[in-house]
Amino acid sequence: MGDFWVFGYGSLMWRPGFAHVETRRARLMGFRRSLCIRSWVHRGTEQRPGLVLGLDRGGSCVGLAFRVPGDLRDEVVAYLRDRELVTSVYLERQLTIQFDGGGKAEAVCYIADRKHHQYAGNLDAAHAAEIVTGAVGQSGRNEDYVLSTVEHLRALGIRDHWLEDVARLVGK
């Protein structure tokens, strides 16, 4: 099999954790980056869930696409499934991405499963910030996750106005 692409929209962008031979900025149409997943392990608890990122329907999302050599397909897909599908809140899909500067490719993407009990829905920035504030899980404070994500996106030259609004409200 030939090389394949993986689309990252959150921590995969700055911490992919798998071998790849090329990284390109890309856009996924029809999905947006959103704090739409309840976290009760890494950024919250079942009694006080936090929120983590998912790709939710609507809009578009700028992220990074990683080209993976075909001979690493089984290894990389197994790694991604271990990382992304722990509670089955994400669905693995092959979706078309558009590269900056032109061109398209099919990429492995992990989108939010709207039927899963961890799906938090389409929240406005104020409600998302309210949920994030004070939530703490095994990986630390939920506020730190949001602020760090916005910082990483800015370093990559990627603007996400909704997430920046959440971060501004959390930072108050």
C-alpha positions in Angstrom: 0.0 0.0 0.0 1.1 3.6 -0.6 1.6 6.4 1.7 -1.3 7.9 3.6 -2.3 11.1 5.4 -3.4 11.7 9.0 -5.2 15.0 9.9 -4.4 16.6 13.2 -6.4 19.4 14.7 -5.3 19.4 18.4 -2.4 17.8 20.2 -1.6 15.6 17.2 -0.3 18.8 15.6 2.5 19.4 18.1 2.8 15.9 19.5 2.0 13.4 16.7 3.9 10.5 18.3 4.3 8.6 15.0 6.8 8.5 12.1 5.9 10.7 9.1 7.9 12.0 6.1 6.0 15.2 5.4 3.8 17.8 7.3 1.5 20.2 5.5 -1.0 22.7 6.6 -4.5 21.6 5.5 -8.2 22.3 5.9 -11.0 19.9 6.6 -14.3 21.1 5.3 -17.6 20.3 7.1 -16.1 19.9 10.6 -14.8 22.4 13.1 -12.5 22.2 16.1 -14.7 22.2 19.3 -14.5 21.5 23.0 -17.4 19.1 22.5 -16.1 16.0 24.4 -16.6 15.5 28.1 -13.4 14.4 29.8 -13.7 12.5 33.1 -10.2 11.0 33.1 -7.5 13.4 31.7 -9.1 16.8 32.2 -11.9 16.1 34.7 -13.8 13.4 36.7 -17.1 11.8 36.3 -18.4 14.0 39.1 -16.8 17.2 37.5 -16.1 16.5 33.8 -13.9 18.9 31.8 -13.9 19.4 28.0 -11.4 18.3 25.4 -11.3 18.8 21.7 -13.2 17.0 19.0 -14.1 17.6 15.4 -17.7 18.4 15.3 -20.0 19.0 12.3 -20.2 22.4 10.6 -17.7 24.9 9.4 -14.1 24.0 8.6 -10.9 23.3 10.6 -7.4 24.3 9.8 -4.8 21.7 11.0 -1.8 19.8 10.0 -1.7 16.7 7.7 1.1 14.2 8.2 2.2 11.9 5.3 3.0 8.4 6.6 4.9 5.8 4.6 2.7 3.0 3.5 4.9 0.4 5.1 4.2 1.9 8.5 0.4 1.9 8.0 -0.4 -1.0 10.4 1.9 0.4 13.2 0.7 4.0 12.9 -3.0 3.2 12.6 -2.7 0.9 15.7 -1.0 3.7 17.6 -3.7 6.2 16.6 -6.5 3.9 17.6 -4.9 3.3 21.0 -4.5 7.0 21.5 -7.8 8.3 20.0 -10.3 5.5 20.5 -9.9 4.7 24.2 -13.6 5.4 25.0 -14.9 5.2 21.5 -16.0 8.9 21.6 -14.3 9.5 18.3 -15.1 7.9 14.9 -12.3 7.0 12.6 -13.0 8.3 9.1 -11.3 8.8 5.7 -12.1 12.4 4.7 -10.9 14.8 2.0 -8.6 17.5 3.2 -7.4 20.5 1.2 -3.8 21.5 1.3 -2.7 25.1 1.6 -1.4 26.1 -1.8 -3.7 23.6 -3.6 -4.3 19.9 -3.9 -6.4 17.4 -2.0 -6.0 14.1 -0.3 -7.9 11.5 1.7 -6.8 11.5 5.3 -7.5 9.5 8.5 -9.5 11.8 10.7 -11.1 11.3 14.2 -14.4 13.0 14.5 -16.8 13.3 17.5 -19.5 10.7 17.8 -22.6 12.7 18.5 -24.3 9.6 19.8 -21.7 8.9 22.5 -22.5 9.8 26.1 -19.3 11.9 26.3 -20.5 14.2 23.5 -21.2 17.6 25.1 -22.9 19.2 22.1 -22.5 22.6 20.5 -21.6 24.9 23.3 -21.2 28.7 23.2 -17.9 30.0 24.4 -19.2 31.2 27.8 -20.8 27.8 28.6 -17.6 25.9 27.5 -15.5 28.2 29.7 -17.8 27.6 32.7 -17.4 23.8 32.3 -13.6 24.1 31.8 -13.0 26.3 34.8 -12.1 24.3 37.8 -12.1 20.9 36.1 -9.1 18.7 36.9 -8.2 15.2 35.8 -5.2 12.9 35.7 -3.4 15.1 33.1 -4.0 18.3 35.0 -6.2 21.3 35.0 -8.7 21.7 32.1 -7.8 25.5 31.9 -4.2 24.6 31.2 -5.3 22.3 28.4 -7.3 25.1 26.7 -4.7 27.8 27.2 -1.9 25.5 26.0 -3.9 24.5 22.9 -4.5 28.2 22.0 -0.8 28.9 22.5 0.2 26.0 20.3 -2.3 27.0 17.6 -1.0 30.6 17.6 2.6 29.4 17.3 1.6 27.5 14.2 -0.1 30.6 12.8 -3.6 29.0 13.2 -6.5 31.2 14.4 -9.5 29.6 16.1 -11.7 32.5 17.2 -14.2 30.4 19.2 -11.4 28.6 21.1 -9.6 31.9 21.7 -12.8 33.3 23.2 -13.1 30.3 25.5 -9.4 30.8 26.5 -10.0 34.5 27.2 -13.0 33.7 29.4 -11.1 30.9 31.2 -8.1 33.3 31.8 -10.2 35.9 33.6 
